[in-house]
Amino acid sequence: MFSLAPGSPINLTSAANQSKSIVLAWAEPPLGQRNGILSGYVVEYWAPDVPTKMINSSVNIILISQLRPGVTYSLRVAAFTRAGRGNFSDDIQQMTIATPPMIPAGGFQVDPDDSTSTTTFTVTLPDIASNEFR
């Protein structure tokens, strides 16, 4: 019977899947560091101004969704057995795909000045970081 938690998963790889998701994959801890039968994994991820979140997984590839566009996330994985959770892997970083700003319908205004030959165009663009209009 094993009483030690497993070693860390290795070879983490990631890719931005869409503007709000990342695919993360990894390899099991080396055979000599498994210390029993692996029961699953814990994935931890975070970004500046984003609280740390954890996901349990029974497989070594997952899709992390509901992320913010254009944000760099740190990701790491730990394996667990009946003896408990092992140490987390080293972090890797992955940026989600940034969404281009869109000019909404009715997002501009034309103010002709009848006293001169000047026309003023005002365009309201979204704030990319918060997806809100100013």
Residue pairs with C-beta under 8 A, 6 or more apart in sequence:
2 35
2 36
2 81
2 82
2 83
3 83
4 35
4 36
4 83
5 35
5 80
5 81
5 83
5 84
5 85
5 86
5 87
6 29
6 33
6 34
6 35
6 36
6 38
6 79
6 80
6 81
6 83
6 86
7 29
7 30
7 33
7 34
7 35
7 79
7 86
7 87
8 29
8 33
8 77
8 78
8 79
8 86
8 87
8 88
8 89
8 90
9 26
9 27
9 28
9 29
9 41
9 60
9 77
9 78
9 79
9 89
10 26
10 27
10 28
10 29
10 30
10 89
11 26
11 27
12 24
12 25
12 26
12 75
12 76
12 77
12 89
12 90
12 92
13 24
13 25
13 26
13 92
14 22
14 23
14 24
14 25
14 75
14 92
14 94
15 22
15 23
15 94
16 22
16 94
16 95
16 96
16 97
17 23
17 63
18 96
18 97
19 69
19 70
19 96
19 97
19 98
19 99
20 65
20 66
20 67
20 68
20 69
20 96
21 63
21 64
21 65
21 66
21 67
21 96
22 45
22 63
22 64
22 67
22 73
22 75
22 94
22 96
23 61
23 62
23 63
23 64
24 43
24 61
24 62
24 64
24 75
24 77
24 94
25 60
25 61
25 62
26 41
26 60
26 61
26 77
26 89
27 60
28 34
28 38
28 60
28 79
29 38
29 79
29 86
34 79
34 81
35 81
35 83
35 86
36 81
36 82
36 83
37 81
37 82
38 79
38 80
38 81
39 80
39 81
39 82
40 56
40 57
40 58
40 79
40 80
41 56
41 57
41 58
41 59
41 60
41 77
41 78
41 79
41 80
42 54
42 55
42 56
42 57
42 77
42 78
42 80
42 85
43 54
43 55
43 56
43 57
43 62
43 64
43 75
43 76
43 77
44 52
44 53
44 54
44 75
44 76
44 77
44 78
44 88
45 52
45 53
45 55
45 64
45 73
45 74
45 75
45 76
46 52
46 53
46 73
46 74
47 67
47 68
47 71
47 72
47 73
47 74
48 71
50 68
50 71
50 73
55 62
55 64
64 73
64 75
67 73
67 96
68 96
69 96
69 97
69 98
69 99
69 131
70 95
70 96
70 97
70 98
70 99
70 128
70 129
71 95
71 96
72 93
72 94
72 95
73 93
73 94
73 95
73 96
74 91
74 92
74 93
75 91
75 92
75 93
75 94
76 88
76 89
76 90
76 91
76 92
77 88
77 89
78 85
78 86
78 87
78 88
78 89
79 85
79 86
80 86
98 128
99 128
99 131
101 125
101 126
101 128
102 126
103 123
103 125
104 124
104 126
104 133
107 123
107 124
107 125
107 133
108 121
108 122
108 123
108 124
109 121
109 122
110 119
110 120
110 121
110 122
111 119
111 120
111 122
112 119
112 120
113 119
113 120
124 133
124 134
125 133
125 134
126 132
126 133
127 133
127 134
